[in-house]
Amino acid sequence: MTFRAATDTDRDAWQALVGAQASGDFLHDWTWDAVAAFDGQPQRRFLVEEGGEPVALASAQVRRMGLGRSFWYVPHGPVTDYVHPAAAGRLRREGFVPAVVYGLGNDTVAYSSVLDGHDLIGKFDGDAAGGQDMVNLDLLFASLGVPVGDRAARVSIIDKGATVDVRVDTDGNIANGFELTVATLQTTDVITVGEDVFVGL
């Protein structure tokens, strides 16, 4: 299983997968790129392939924020067969979590589902003066139905010296602890909710 950036030669296979899946959505239609770009949110398209055939896809819209920052948003996606036994793997380390890191310098790593899994993010820049990176948990919390005002309390940041773990309380039961480790960041910078870990507005 591999992921890669989609090219113009993938258009027909892309459109066929969008049309064949119940999760297919017009926001992932190949032609939606022109609309998103017109609105100032250019798309980046990614595929997950098995045996040379696309099995999952996503159109990530790049949304600009202030101070030179941006985040990637995958509306109504990714598109795949969610009942397939391999669905979780297609969306985790083998699939779209690496895709949001693809081509990034100082930018945002976004998580949209508990299926995104635990990832190691190297050379994470938590210094605002140096083009600060960000972990975006907005869509993850939205998928869990957590109100914005309650989200910060459901994030735990564990500083281990050379690395920092970002953990989330997904079930709202603090007695279970912060059961999902979203990411381990390779950094010695001080990591905080708000500056480095975005939970929504």
C-alpha positions in Angstrom: 0.0 0.0 0.0 1.4 3.4 -1.0 0.3 7.0 -1.0 1.3 9.7 -3.5 0.3 13.0 -4.8 -2.3 12.7 -7.6 -1.4 13.9 -11.1 -3.5 14.9 -14.1 -3.2 11.4 -15.5 -5.2 10.1 -12.4 -8.3 12.1 -13.2 -10.4 9.3 -14.7 -9.5 6.8 -12.0 -10.1 9.5 -9.4 -13.5 10.3 -10.7 -14.4 6.6 -10.9 -13.5 6.1 -7.2 -15.5 9.1 -6.1 -18.5 7.9 -8.1 -18.3 4.3 -6.8 -18.0 5.0 -3.1 -20.8 5.9 -0.7 -18.3 8.3 0.9 -17.8 10.1 -2.5 -18.6 13.8 -2.3 -18.7 16.7 -4.7 -16.0 18.4 -2.6 -13.6 15.7 -3.8 -14.7 15.9 -7.5 -11.7 16.6 -9.7 -13.3 19.8 -11.0 -13.9 21.2 -7.5 -10.3 22.3 -7.5 -11.1 25.3 -9.7 -13.8 26.4 -7.3 -11.5 26.0 -4.2 -8.7 27.8 -5.9 -11.0 30.7 -6.9 -12.0 31.0 -3.2 -8.3 31.2 -2.2 -8.1 27.6 -0.9 -6.0 25.7 -3.4 -6.3 21.9 -3.3 -3.7 19.2 -3.0 -4.9 15.8 -4.1 -3.6 12.5 -2.7 -4.2 8.8 -3.5 -3.6 5.6 -1.6 -3.0 2.7 -4.0 -3.0 -1.0 -3.7 -1.6 -3.0 -6.6 -1.4 0.2 -8.7 -5.1 0.9 -8.2 -6.5 3.8 -6.2 -8.4 2.6 -3.1 -8.7 5.9 -1.2 -8.3 9.6 -2.0 -8.5 13.1 -0.5 -8.6 16.6 -1.7 -6.9 18.8 1.0 -7.8 22.4 0.9 -5.0 24.8 2.1 -6.5 27.5 4.2 -4.4 30.5 5.1 -4.3 32.0 8.6 -2.6 35.0 9.9 1.1 35.4 10.5 2.0 33.3 7.5 0.4 30.1 8.9 -2.0 27.8 7.2 -3.8 24.5 7.8 -5.0 21.7 5.6 -8.7 20.7 5.6 -10.1 17.6 4.1 -13.9 18.3 3.9 -16.2 15.3 3.8 -13.3 12.9 3.4 -11.1 11.0 2.7 -13.1 9.0 0.2 -12.7 5.2 0.5 -14.7 2.0 1.2 -15.1 2.4 5.0 -16.5 -1.1 5.4 -13.4 -2.7 3.8 -11.2 -4.6 6.4 -8.2 -2.5 5.3 -10.0 0.8 5.6 -8.2 1.8 8.9 -4.8 1.1 7.4 -5.5 3.1 4.3 -6.2 6.1 6.5 -3.4 5.8 9.0 0.4 5.6 8.6 0.2 4.0 5.2 -2.3 6.6 3.9 -3.4 10.2 4.6 -1.5 11.1 7.8 1.8 11.1 5.8 0.0 12.9 3.0 -0.7 16.0 5.2 3.1 16.1 5.9 3.9 15.7 2.2 5.7 18.8 0.9 5.4 20.8 4.1 8.1 23.1 5.5 6.6 25.2 8.2 3.0 24.3 8.2 0.3 22.3 9.8 -0.3 18.6 10.4 -4.0 18.0 10.6 -6.0 15.1 12.1 -9.6 14.4 11.3 -10.4 11.0 12.8 -9.4 8.7 15.6 -8.3 6.3 12.8 -5.5 8.7 11.9 -3.4 6.9 14.5 -0.1 7.7 16.3 2.6 9.4 14.2 6.1 10.5 14.8 6.7 14.0 13.4 10.3 14.9 13.0 11.9 18.4 13.5 8.6 19.9 14.7 9.1 23.7 15.1 7.3 25.1 18.1 9.0 28.4 18.0 6.8 31.2 16.7 9.8 33.2 15.6 11.0 30.4 13.3 7.9 29.7 11.2 6.0 27.6 13.8 4.5 24.3 12.9 1.1 23.2 14.2 -0.9 20.1 15.1 -4.5 20.7 14.1 -7.0 18.7 16.1 -10.1 20.8 15.1 -11.6 18.2 12.8 -10.7 15.3 15.2 -12.7 16.9 17.9 -15.5 17.9 15.5 -15.8 14.2 14.5 -16.1 13.3 18.2 -18.8 16.0 18.7 -16.8 17.9 21.3 -17.7 21.6 21.7 -14.8 24.0 21.1 -14.9 25.2 24.7 -14.3 21.7 26.1 -11.5 20.7 23.8 -8.4 22.2 25.5 -9.2 20.2 28.7 -9.2 17.0 26.6 -5.6 17.4 25.4 -2.6 16.3 27.4 0.9 17.4 26.4 3.7 15.2 27.8 7.2 16.7 27.6 9.8 13.9 27.5 12.8 16.1 26.8 13.7 15.4 23.2 10.1 14.5 22.3 6.6 15.6 23.2 3.5 13.4 23.2 0.2 14.9 22.3 -2.6 12.8 23.8 -6.4 13.2 23.6 -9.3 12.1 25.8 -11.6 10.8 23.1 -14.4 9.5 25.3 -14.8 12.3 27.7 -14.2 10.0 30.7 -11.1 11.4 32.4 -11.0 8.2 34.6 -9.8 6.4 31.4 -7.1 9.0 31.0 -6.0 10.4 27.6 -6.3 7.2 25.7 -5.3 8.3 22.2 -1.7 9.4 21.5 -2.2 11.4 18.4 1.5 12.3 17.8 5.0 12.3 19.1 6.8 15.5 18.2 10.6 15.5 17.9 11.2 18.9 19.5 12.8 20.6 22.5 10.5 23.6 22.2 7.8 24.2 24.7 4.5 22.9 23.2 1.2 24.4 24.3 -2.5 24.1 23.3 -3.4 27.2 21.2 0.1 28.1 20.0 1.2 24.6 18.8 -1.9 22.4 19.1 -5.0 24.0 17.5 -8.3 22.7 18.8 -10.7 25.1 17.0 -12.3 28.6 17.2 
